């Protein structure tokens, strides 16, 4: 399998020590976009950030405006000729396409440009590979990479197919291709089996959390919006925080307390527009933390321009819909508010009056967020008001153990308690009292 991966990547990768010695790889960005405008600037800026996170710097950008990319070569003939001349002069390490390339487009561009060509999906997969830490994360990334590369295996052995027809020249390339594909299919099957085992274990843990009375809150949002920083600010989880996309891949779950109410807070992988389907599928177990939550905190970057923030919010909504979390209640959290002036803050309040403005860096607004989380926890509880006979005083201890905001008063007939409890616990206490002839007050 390692031999297949080395053959596939070929010149696409250099030894790590060589990359360290040379510094970042130099990339030329190409894009085929329908129209110019703010969206174009945002998409190109995002690709540049993806490349920076992957370890490359952009040295030039070539954009062509057309309704759809050219089916065979992505760019039209004129723009392609301009790109070929540019690549000849700059000699970049790679050419990166803003959109997704078909296997045919990628091979055609590499044949004409004589350099490595990658698309947006390949860059994101590369970043995920760098950031995967846990065994599960590494398995998920490898499976996604193999699924992506499987269709591209066709081009691996073209040098053998071009030997010509005749005895001894007809079959080698095709045979090698089928052999490699069989190895890749076998490896993917093995990875899926391992992931199913991991998912069963994670599913058991998740079922325990879902079955408990503790409310579950999931952080979701566009990558680099500050979810991990907010996780650390609320829980002290110690999640790695860097100025890079997809810094967090593996889910982190922590128990936090908000005004006397316990909650389970989980961090999830950052979202991005047009998140490759392979990754949504591969990271479904991680993303289920959002699907199974009682509340999703949609974390957005308050310092971004409104058009960009709105576009990224739509991307988050699309992924949540895709994983089946579209109906989970959400609370918008505008992070990085410390980077916004007074007028900008007021404009945000006018546009999103229900959102909470916070700064995970300075702690500003965290008190308001904690209060909103406590309110969400209270909404899931039942108000219990009963008088417990003195001979059943053990039930008073149960109320204190399982309830919050407990009030008590000693009466002649027993202890009157008022508390908020999980519905099942409240029903159990009521049934216990009713079964012994006592009537809740």
C-alpha positions as CSV (number, residue, x, y, z in Angstrom):
1,X,0.0,0.0,0.0
2,X,2.8,2.4,0.8
3,X,4.3,1.7,-2.6
4,X,1.1,2.6,-4.3
5,X,0.8,5.9,-2.4
6,X,4.4,6.8,-3.3
7,X,3.7,6.0,-6.9
8,X,0.5,8.0,-6.9
9,X,2.1,11.1,-5.3
10,X,5.3,10.9,-7.4
11,X,6.7,14.4,-7.7
12,X,3.7,15.8,-5.8
13,X,5.6,15.3,-2.5
14,X,9.1,15.9,-1.5
15,X,10.9,14.7,1.7
16,X,10.0,16.8,4.7
17,X,13.6,17.8,5.2
18,X,13.8,19.2,1.7
19,X,10.6,21.2,2.2
20,X,11.9,22.5,5.5
21,X,15.2,23.5,3.8
22,X,13.4,25.3,0.9
23,X,10.6,26.9,2.9
24,X,7.0,27.1,1.7
25,X,6.1,25.7,-1.7
26,X,5.3,28.3,-4.3
27,X,1.8,28.0,-5.8
28,X,0.0,29.6,-8.7
29,X,-3.8,29.8,-8.1
30,X,-6.2,29.4,-11.0
31,X,-10.0,30.0,-10.9
32,X,-12.9,29.8,-13.3
33,X,-15.6,31.9,-11.8
34,X,-19.0,33.1,-13.1
35,X,-18.6,36.7,-12.2
36,X,-16.3,39.2,-10.4
37,X,-17.2,40.8,-7.1
38,X,-16.9,40.3,-3.3
39,X,-17.6,36.6,-3.5
40,X,-14.7,36.1,-5.9
41,X,-12.4,38.0,-3.5
42,X,-13.6,35.9,-0.6
43,X,-13.2,32.6,-2.4
44,X,-9.7,33.4,-3.6
45,X,-8.7,34.7,-0.2
46,X,-10.0,31.5,1.4
47,X,-8.0,29.4,-1.1
48,X,-4.9,31.4,-0.3
49,X,-5.5,30.7,3.5
50,X,-6.0,27.0,2.8
51,X,-2.7,26.9,0.9
52,X,-0.9,28.8,3.7
53,X,-2.2,26.3,6.2
54,X,-1.1,23.4,4.0
55,X,2.4,25.0,3.7
56,X,2.4,26.9,0.4
57,X,2.4,30.6,-0.6
58,X,0.6,32.1,-3.5
59,X,2.9,33.8,-6.0
60,X,0.4,34.6,-8.8
61,X,-3.4,34.2,-9.5
62,X,-5.0,33.6,-12.8
63,X,-8.8,34.1,-13.0
64,X,-11.1,33.5,-15.9
65,X,-14.8,34.6,-15.9
66,X,-17.1,32.2,-17.6
67,X,-20.5,30.5,-16.9
68,X,-18.8,27.1,-16.2
69,X,-15.2,25.7,-16.4
70,X,-14.0,24.3,-19.7
71,X,-14.9,20.6,-19.5
72,X,-11.5,19.3,-20.7
73,X,-9.0,21.8,-19.4
74,X,-10.8,23.8,-16.7
75,X,-9.6,27.1,-18.4
76,X,-10.3,28.2,-21.9
77,X,-7.5,27.9,-24.6
78,X,-6.5,31.6,-24.4
79,X,-6.2,31.6,-20.6
80,X,-4.5,28.3,-20.6
81,X,-1.8,29.6,-23.0
82,X,-1.3,32.6,-20.7
83,X,-1.1,30.2,-17.7
84,X,1.4,28.0,-19.5
85,X,3.7,31.0,-20.2
86,X,3.3,32.1,-16.6
87,X,4.3,28.7,-15.2
88,X,7.3,28.6,-17.6
89,X,8.5,31.9,-16.2
90,X,7.8,31.5,-12.5
91,X,8.4,27.7,-12.2
92,X,6.1,27.2,-9.3
93,X,6.0,24.0,-7.3
94,X,2.3,23.5,-8.0
95,X,-0.8,25.0,-9.6
96,X,-3.9,25.1,-7.3
97,X,-7.4,25.3,-8.7
98,X,-10.0,27.1,-6.7
99,X,-12.8,24.6,-7.6
100,X,-13.0,20.9,-7.9
101,X,-11.2,19.3,-10.9
102,X,-12.3,16.2,-12.6
103,X,-9.7,13.5,-13.1
104,X,-9.6,14.4,-16.8
105,X,-9.1,18.1,-16.2
106,X,-6.3,17.5,-13.7
107,X,-4.4,15.1,-16.1
108,X,-4.9,17.5,-19.0
109,X,-3.6,20.5,-17.0
110,X,-0.6,18.5,-15.8
111,X,0.2,17.3,-19.3
112,X,0.2,20.9,-20.7
113,X,1.8,22.7,-17.8
114,X,4.4,20.0,-16.9
115,X,3.9,20.7,-13.2
116,X,1.8,19.3,-10.3
117,X,-1.8,20.4,-10.3
118,X,-4.1,20.1,-7.3
119,X,-7.7,21.2,-6.6
120,X,-9.4,22.6,-3.5
121,X,-10.4,19.2,-2.3
122,X,-6.9,17.9,-2.4
123,X,-5.6,20.8,-0.4
124,X,-8.3,20.3,2.3
125,X,-7.5,16.6,2.4
126,X,-3.8,17.5,2.8
127,X,-4.6,19.8,5.7
128,X,-6.7,17.2,7.4
129,X,-3.9,14.7,7.0
130,X,-1.5,17.1,8.8
131,X,-3.9,17.8,11.7
132,X,-5.2,14.3,12.4
133,X,-4.0,13.2,15.8
134,X,-6.2,10.4,17.1
135,X,-6.3,6.9,15.6
136,X,-9.8,7.5,14.5
137,X,-9.0,10.8,12.8
138,X,-6.1,9.3,10.9
139,X,-8.3,6.4,9.7
140,X,-11.0,8.9,8.5
141,X,-8.5,11.0,6.7
142,X,-6.8,8.1,4.9
143,X,-10.2,6.7,3.8
144,X,-11.2,10.1,2.4
145,X,-7.9,10.4,0.6
146,X,-8.2,7.0,-1.0
147,X,-11.8,7.6,-2.1
148,X,-10.7,10.9,-3.7
149,X,-7.7,9.3,-5.4
150,X,-9.4,6.2,-6.6
151,X,-10.9,7.7,-9.7
152,X,-7.6,9.4,-10.4
153,X,-5.7,6.1,-10.5
154,X,-6.3,5.9,-14.3
155,X,-3.6,8.3,-15.0
156,X,-0.9,6.5,-13.1
157,X,0.3,4.2,-15.8
158,X,-0.1,6.2,-19.0
159,X,3.6,5.9,-19.7
160,X,3.0,2.1,-20.1
161,X,-0.1,2.4,-22.1
162,X,1.7,4.6,-24.6
163,X,4.2,1.8,-25.5
164,X,2.0,1.0,-28.4
165,X,0.0,-2.1,-29.6
166,X,1.4,-5.5,-30.2
167,X,2.7,-8.6,-28.5
168,X,4.2,-7.7,-25.1
169,X,3.0,-4.1,-25.2
170,X,-0.8,-4.4,-25.0
171,X,-1.5,-5.2,-21.3
172,X,1.1,-4.0,-18.8
173,X,-0.4,-0.6,-18.0
174,X,-3.9,-1.9,-17.7
175,X,-2.8,-4.8,-15.6
176,X,-0.9,-2.6,-13.2
177,X,-3.8,-0.2,-13.0
178,X,-6.2,-3.0,-12.0
179,X,-3.7,-4.4,-9.5
180,X,-3.4,-1.0,-7.9
181,X,-7.2,-0.5,-7.8
182,X,-7.6,-3.8,-6.2
183,X,-5.1,-2.9,-3.5
184,X,-6.8,0.5,-2.9
185,X,-10.3,-1.2,-2.7
186,X,-9.0,-3.7,-0.2
187,X,-7.4,-1.0,1.9
188,X,-10.6,1.1,1.9
189,X,-12.6,-2.0,3.0
190,X,-10.1,-2.5,5.9
191,X,-10.4,1.2,6.9
192,X,-14.2,1.0,6.9
193,X,-14.1,-2.1,9.1
194,X,-11.8,-0.4,11.6
195,X,-13.9,2.8,11.6
196,X,-17.1,0.8,12.2
197,X,-15.4,-0.7,15.3
198,X,-14.3,2.7,16.5
199,X,-17.8,4.2,15.8
200,X,-19.5,1.4,17.8
201,X,-17.3,2.3,20.8
202,X,-18.0,6.0,20.3
203,X,-21.6,5.2,19.8
204,X,-21.8,3.4,23.1
205,X,-20.3,6.5,24.9
206,X,-22.6,8.8,23.0
207,X,-25.7,6.7,23.9
208,X,-24.7,7.1,27.6
209,X,-24.5,10.9,27.1
210,X,-27.7,11.0,25.2
211,X,-29.5,8.9,27.8
212,X,-28.3,11.0,30.7
213,X,-30.2,14.0,31.9
214,X,-27.3,16.4,31.3
215,X,-28.0,18.8,28.4
216,X,-25.6,18.5,25.5
217,X,-24.3,21.6,23.7
218,X,-22.2,21.4,20.5
219,X,-19.9,24.1,19.1
220,X,-20.3,24.4,15.3
221,X,-19.1,27.0,12.9
222,X,-16.9,28.0,10.0
223,X,-13.3,27.0,10.4
224,X,-11.1,29.5,12.2
225,X,-14.1,31.3,13.8
226,X,-12.7,30.6,17.2
227,X,-14.6,27.6,18.4
228,X,-11.6,26.0,20.1
229,X,-10.8,29.2,21.8
230,X,-14.3,29.5,23.1
231,X,-14.2,25.9,24.2
232,X,-11.1,26.6,26.3
233,X,-12.7,29.8,27.7
234,X,-15.8,28.0,28.8
235,X,-14.3,24.7,30.0
236,X,-10.5,25.0,30.3
237,X,-10.3,22.0,27.9
238,X,-6.8,22.8,26.7
239,X,-7.7,22.3,23.1
240,X,-4.9,23.4,20.7
241,X,-5.6,26.8,19.3
242,X,-3.6,28.2,16.3
243,X,-4.3,30.7,13.5
244,X,-4.9,27.9,11.0
245,X,-7.8,26.3,9.2
246,X,-9.1,22.9,10.5
247,X,-6.9,23.0,13.6
248,X,-9.4,20.8,15.5
249,X,-10.4,17.5,13.9
250,X,-11.1,15.2,16.8
251,X,-14.1,15.9,19.0
252,X,-13.5,17.1,22.5
253,X,-16.3,16.7,25.2
254,X,-16.1,18.5,28.5
255,X,-18.5,18.9,31.4
256,X,-19.1,22.5,32.4
257,X,-21.2,24.2,35.0
258,X,-23.4,27.3,34.2
259,X,-25.1,28.9,37.2
260,X,-25.4,25.6,39.0
261,X,-26.5,23.6,35.9
262,X,-24.2,21.0,34.4
263,X,-23.8,20.7,30.6
264,X,-21.7,18.6,28.2
265,X,-19.9,20.9,25.8
266,X,-18.4,19.3,22.6
267,X,-16.2,20.9,19.9
268,X,-16.5,19.7,16.3
269,X,-14.5,19.9,13.1
270,X,-14.7,23.3,11.5
271,X,-17.0,23.7,8.5
272,X,-16.1,25.3,5.1
273,X,-18.1,26.1,2.0
274,X,-18.3,23.2,-0.4
275,X,-16.8,20.9,2.2
276,X,-15.7,17.8,0.2
277,X,-18.4,15.1,0.4
278,X,-15.7,12.6,1.3
279,X,-14.9,14.5,4.4
280,X,-18.5,15.0,5.5
281,X,-18.9,11.2,5.1
282,X,-15.6,10.3,6.7
283,X,-16.2,12.6,9.7
284,X,-19.8,11.7,10.2
285,X,-19.0,10.2,13.6
286,X,-17.4,13.4,14.8
287,X,-20.2,15.6,13.3
288,X,-22.8,13.5,15.1
289,X,-21.9,15.4,18.2
290,X,-23.8,18.3,16.6
291,X,-26.7,16.1,15.4
292,X,-27.3,14.6,18.8
293,X,-27.0,17.9,20.7
294,X,-29.8,19.7,22.5
295,X,-28.4,23.0,21.5
296,X,-25.8,24.1,18.8
297,X,-23.7,27.2,19.4
298,X,-23.1,28.5,15.9
299,X,-19.8,30.4,16.4
300,X,-19.2,33.1,13.8
301,X,-16.4,35.7,13.4
302,X,-17.8,39.1,14.4
303,X,-14.9,40.9,12.8
304,X,-15.6,39.7,9.2
305,X,-17.5,41.7,6.6
306,X,-21.2,41.1,6.7
307,X,-21.3,39.5,3.2
308,X,-18.6,37.0,4.1
309,X,-20.1,36.1,7.5
310,X,-23.5,35.5,5.8
311,X,-22.0,33.3,3.1
312,X,-20.1,31.3,5.7
313,X,-23.2,31.0,7.9
314,X,-25.0,29.5,4.9
315,X,-22.2,27.0,4.4
316,X,-22.5,25.9,8.1
317,X,-26.3,25.6,7.7
318,X,-25.8,23.4,4.6
319,X,-23.5,21.0,6.4
320,X,-25.8,20.8,9.5
321,X,-28.6,19.9,7.1
322,X,-26.5,17.3,5.4
323,X,-25.7,15.5,8.7
324,X,-29.3,15.6,10.0
325,X,-28.8,18.4,12.5
326,X,-31.0,21.0,10.7
327,X,-33.7,20.9,13.3
328,X,-31.5,21.2,16.4
329,X,-32.1,24.5,18.2
330,X,-29.2,27.0,17.6
331,X,-27.8,30.0,19.3
332,X,-25.6,32.4,17.3
333,X,-22.4,33.4,19.1
334,X,-20.5,36.3,17.5
335,X,-16.9,35.7,18.6
336,X,-13.9,38.1,18.3
337,X,-16.0,41.0,19.3
338,X,-12.9,42.7,20.8
339,X,-11.9,43.4,17.1
340,X,-15.1,45.3,16.4
341,X,-15.7,49.0,17.3
342,X,-18.8,50.4,19.0
343,X,-20.6,51.3,15.8
344,X,-19.9,47.8,14.4
345,X,-21.2,46.2,17.6
346,X,-24.5,48.2,17.4
347,X,-24.9,47.2,13.7
348,X,-24.5,43.5,14.7
349,X,-27.1,43.9,17.5
350,X,-29.5,45.4,14.9
351,X,-29.0,42.6,12.4
352,X,-28.8,39.7,14.9
353,X,-30.6,40.8,18.1
354,X,-30.7,37.3,19.5
355,X,-27.0,36.6,19.1
356,X,-24.5,36.7,22.0
357,X,-21.4,38.9,21.4
358,X,-18.3,37.5,23.1
359,X,-14.6,37.5,23.0
360,X,-12.9,34.2,23.8
361,X,-9.6,36.0,24.1
362,X,-10.6,38.8,26.5
363,X,-13.5,37.1,28.2
364,X,-15.9,39.8,27.3
365,X,-19.5,38.6,27.0
366,X,-18.8,35.2,28.4
367,X,-21.1,35.9,31.4
368,X,-24.0,36.6,29.0
369,X,-23.3,33.3,27.2
370,X,-23.1,31.3,30.4
371,X,-26.5,32.8,31.4
372,X,-28.0,31.8,28.1
373,X,-26.7,28.3,28.5
374,X,-28.1,28.1,32.0
375,X,-31.5,29.2,30.6
376,X,-31.3,26.4,28.0
377,X,-30.6,23.9,30.7
378,X,-33.5,25.2,32.8
379,X,-35.8,24.8,29.8
380,X,-35.2,21.1,29.8
381,X,-36.0,20.7,33.5
382,X,-39.4,20.2,35.3
383,X,-40.4,22.2,38.3
384,X,-41.1,19.9,41.2
385,X,-43.1,21.2,44.2
386,X,-43.9,18.5,46.8
387,X,-44.2,18.0,50.5
388,X,-42.1,15.0,51.7
389,X,-43.1,13.3,54.9
390,X,-40.3,13.3,57.5
391,X,-40.2,9.5,57.4
392,X,-39.3,9.7,53.7
393,X,-36.4,12.2,54.3
394,X,-34.2,10.2,51.9
395,X,-36.2,11.7,49.1
396,X,-35.1,15.1,50.1
397,X,-31.5,14.0,49.6
398,X,-32.5,12.7,46.2
399,X,-33.9,16.1,45.3
400,X,-30.7,17.8,46.3
401,X,-28.6,15.2,44.4
402,X,-30.5,15.3,41.1
403,X,-32.0,18.8,41.2
404,X,-30.9,22.4,41.0
405,X,-32.2,25.6,42.5
406,X,-33.6,23.7,45.5
407,X,-35.7,25.6,48.0
408,X,-37.0,23.9,51.2
409,X,-39.3,24.7,54.0
410,X,-40.0,22.7,57.2
411,X,-43.7,22.2,57.8
412,X,-45.6,20.2,60.4
413,X,-46.4,17.5,57.9
414,X,-43.0,17.3,56.3
415,X,-40.4,19.1,54.2
416,X,-41.8,21.2,51.4
417,X,-39.3,21.3,48.5
418,X,-39.3,23.3,45.3
419,X,-36.7,22.4,42.7
420,X,-35.9,21.9,39.0
421,X,-35.2,18.3,38.1
422,X,-35.0,16.2,34.9
423,X,-38.5,15.1,33.9
424,X,-37.7,11.4,34.6
425,X,-36.4,12.2,38.1
426,X,-39.4,14.4,38.9
427,X,-41.8,11.8,37.7
428,X,-40.1,9.1,39.8
429,X,-40.3,11.2,43.0
430,X,-43.9,12.0,42.4
431,X,-44.7,8.3,41.8
432,X,-42.9,7.3,44.9
433,X,-44.8,9.8,47.0
434,X,-48.2,8.9,45.4
435,X,-47.5,5.2,46.0
436,X,-47.2,5.8,49.7
437,X,-50.3,7.8,50.1
438,X,-48.7,11.3,50.0
439,X,-50.0,13.9,47.6
440,X,-47.7,16.4,46.0
441,X,-48.6,19.9,47.1
